[in-house]
């Protein structure tokens, strides 16, 4: 039986909260991007609680807000903001020319701090990157992380939930509404998950998009071929490439490219695709079987470790290059980080059984690299590091 934490969970502090608080007084706009239902609005409401009387809220889902900001001017924006010190724009991706609006506010209303949230990066980023060059700080809010839950409930408590997390993931509502995980995930993984993609990308074949997501879900931890995915989903390879691109930009999946530098037989143009949340992945393939009954626990563990490491790096604003490594002879390493010119290689296994050293080929090619064998008895050092990178 899967372990379910007994401690009541109420407010879980997000790591980004402190970082955003420190930036409330600088002149640049704060842009918080992330998938739907990960708590962006909750985070910003908590951030602005001490400043409620000084804050005006605009919601991009409101038609009157979109209408008021259509082809707006600096004078009109000044009238709309009034004497407020802070402007929060929620669901900013819904507002046409939002980047230009924020630019006008920053340039003409220097005493107003802008905080904007968006449920996907591809549309909002297209609208803000050029107008806001040098005028914004961008942050990504993901589902809850192992590290955040350790800070909330304690390391021992969170370690006991690992099998549960491999099945149901870390979406806030899933974590806090115990006993309703499958129902919540079914809703999240339905067409609601693809709402932004279907709206903005004008995708006319949602069934094929769902088939593509399912095909990717069955291949986590494996190299993926756009040609093979295209045949599986009844799409052409070009369309598959486009769909995967928007799936990544809407924070549903992410990819790792292969690392290649010294050897002829290293794979040079290959990649693996993982899910930002395992609960979504399991809902997509409709499989919530217990870990002890599954044949994909190795892939789940690899996905878990890589995405939780990504979250830690993102939450702590660490910049590293990330890869996997494989040769044409099927020698491989699950995950590689390049930090300050040094390679740090990781092999992930659910059990403690496996190779304790990288392949001789890798050691000879990269003798200065470090290697760690990570399993369920020692994994926390990678996700809540005690020493700085």
TAGI-V218147 format. One record per pair of residues at least 24 apart in sequence whose ideal C-beta (glycine too) atoms are under 6 Angstrom apart, sorted by the first residue. I is the first residue (numbers start at 0). GAP is how many residues later the second one is. D is the distance in whole Angstrom. If there is no record, write none. Layout:
i=[I | I]
gap=[GAP | GAP]
d=[D | D]
//
This chain:
i=[1 | 1 | 2 | 2 | 2 | 3 | 4 | 4 | 6 | 8 | 11 | 13 | 14 | 14 | 15 | 15 | 19 | 22 | 27 | 27 | 27 | 28 | 28 | 28 | 29 | 29 | 30 | 30 | 30 | 31 | 31 | 31 | 32 | 32 | 32 | 33 | 33 | 34 | 35 | 37 | 37 | 38 | 39 | 39 | 40 | 43 | 50 | 53 | 53 | 53 | 54 | 55 | 55 | 56 | 57 | 58 | 58 | 59 | 59 | 59 | 59 | 60 | 60 | 65 | 68 | 68 | 73 | 73 | 76 | 76 | 77 | 80 | 85 | 86 | 86 | 87 | 88 | 89 | 91 | 91 | 91 | 92 | 92 | 92 | 97 | 98 | 98 | 98 | 98 | 99 | 102 | 102 | 105 | 118 | 119 | 119 | 120 | 121 | 121 | 122 | 139 | 141 | 142 | 142 | 142 | 143 | 143 | 143 | 144 | 145 | 145 | 146 | 146 | 146 | 149 | 162 | 165 | 165 | 165 | 166 | 166 | 167 | 168 | 168 | 168 | 173 | 181 | 184 | 184 | 185 | 188 | 188 | 188 | 195 | 196 | 196 | 200 | 207 | 207 | 207 | 208 | 211 | 212 | 213 | 215 | 216 | 216 | 216 | 219 | 219 | 219 | 220 | 220 | 222 | 222 | 223 | 250 | 255 | 255 | 256 | 258 | 258 | 258 | 261 | 262 | 264 | 264 | 265 | 266 | 271 | 273 | 273 | 296 | 297 | 300 | 300 | 301 | 301 | 304 | 305 | 307 | 311 | 317 | 330 | 330 | 332 | 338 | 342 | 343 | 344 | 344 | 345 | 345 | 346 | 347 | 348 | 351]
gap=[161 | 162 | 157 | 158 | 161 | 174 | 152 | 156 | 146 | 167 | 140 | 29 | 133 | 300 | 123 | 125 | 27 | 114 | 107 | 108 | 109 | 73 | 85 | 107 | 85 | 107 | 85 | 105 | 107 | 85 | 107 | 109 | 85 | 88 | 107 | 106 | 107 | 216 | 83 | 103 | 105 | 133 | 77 | 101 | 49 | 44 | 35 | 30 | 31 | 32 | 31 | 28 | 31 | 31 | 31 | 31 | 32 | 31 | 32 | 34 | 35 | 30 | 33 | 29 | 26 | 32 | 30 | 34 | 27 | 28 | 31 | 31 | 27 | 25 | 27 | 27 | 27 | 27 | 24 | 26 | 32 | 25 | 30 | 31 | 29 | 28 | 29 | 32 | 33 | 31 | 28 | 29 | 29 | 77 | 76 | 130 | 128 | 124 | 127 | 77 | 174 | 169 | 27 | 28 | 134 | 26 | 28 | 31 | 166 | 162 | 237 | 165 | 236 | 237 | 234 | 128 | 112 | 134 | 138 | 115 | 121 | 111 | 108 | 109 | 110 | 105 | 106 | 94 | 98 | 97 | 91 | 94 | 95 | 54 | 49 | 53 | 45 | 25 | 26 | 27 | 34 | 31 | 71 | 70 | 57 | 64 | 67 | 68 | 54 | 79 | 83 | 78 | 81 | 47 | 49 | 49 | 25 | 67 | 68 | 66 | 64 | 66 | 77 | 103 | 102 | 62 | 63 | 61 | 59 | 52 | 29 | 32 | 53 | 52 | 47 | 49 | 32 | 46 | 43 | 29 | 75 | 71 | 71 | 28 | 30 | 25 | 50 | 26 | 26 | 24 | 26 | 26 | 28 | 26 | 26 | 26 | 25]
d=[5 | 5 | 5 | 6 | 6 | 6 | 6 | 5 | 6 | 5 | 5 | 5 | 6 | 4 | 6 | 6 | 6 | 6 | 6 | 6 | 5 | 5 | 4 | 4 | 5 | 6 | 5 | 5 | 5 | 5 | 5 | 6 | 5 | 5 | 5 | 6 | 4 | 4 | 5 | 5 | 5 | 5 | 4 | 5 | 6 | 6 | 6 | 6 | 4 | 6 | 4 | 4 | 6 | 5 | 5 | 5 | 6 | 4 | 5 | 3 | 5 | 5 | 6 | 6 | 6 | 5 | 5 | 4 | 6 | 6 | 6 | 6 | 5 | 6 | 5 | 5 | 4 | 5 | 4 | 5 | 6 | 4 | 5 | 4 | 5 | 5 | 4 | 4 | 5 | 5 | 4 | 6 | 5 | 6 | 4 | 4 | 5 | 6 | 4 | 5 | 5 | 5 | 4 | 5 | 5 | 4 | 6 | 6 | 4 | 5 | 5 | 6 | 6 | 5 | 5 | 5 | 6 | 5 | 6 | 6 | 6 | 4 | 4 | 5 | 3 | 6 | 6 | 5 | 4 | 6 | 5 | 4 | 5 | 6 | 5 | 6 | 5 | 5 | 6 | 5 | 6 | 6 | 5 | 6 | 5 | 5 | 5 | 5 | 5 | 5 | 5 | 4 | 5 | 5 | 6 | 5 | 5 | 6 | 5 | 6 | 4 | 5 | 5 | 4 | 5 | 5 | 5 | 6 | 5 | 6 | 5 | 6 | 5 | 6 | 6 | 4 | 6 | 5 | 5 | 6 | 5 | 6 | 6 | 5 | 6 | 6 | 6 | 4 | 5 | 6 | 5 | 5 | 6 | 5 | 5 | 5 | 6]
//
